[in-house]
């Protein structure tokens, strides 16, 4: 694989996908964009599994480093931060704080909110136990975020970093999972600060204009998105 641009990003319009595109846009580096069709199960095709054997988006290929592959969003954020010397502290203690919050998002906020989103929006039947279990846990994690942001503008070491990039796209879509930021003023202000960053705003529109913005103001678009997602899940399960 060869390219005049240093990177190729394989992604789709999801919170995990936006983490990687936000990082690239914040860095201001050029990259090739390869949109992956989740509805067509493209992430399970053999060629993509050579890039990410886990069959998930996003994935990154660094052409400058001999087409090295990087998958899992925490790894992508860390790799790019270290390579470019931005959005990651030099001090070991500060690095530990930053990476702890990245892992908090990957092991907690993302999976729990993802499950809440599934049971609230996409499950073929309403299962109250699942809705309550994952919504309550996600709300607990949001309270953890609220407490961590007391007197601070940014999550780790009070400087903008990959910790903010990791958590922001999930919080950005909180309402889609039936969650509220009521009573969490620190989270709301942090969300607004992230949203106001030009690089972050650009990253949210990769690989297409952000669907959450459209669905928030268009009930018919939201309804169609839910039905498309349900159909995609049925199709994906049938191919397993």
Beta strands, then each sheet from edge to edge (+ up, - down):
strand 1: 7-11
strand 2: 31-35
strand 3: 59-62
strand 4: 68-71
sheet 1: 2+ 1+ 3- 4+
end
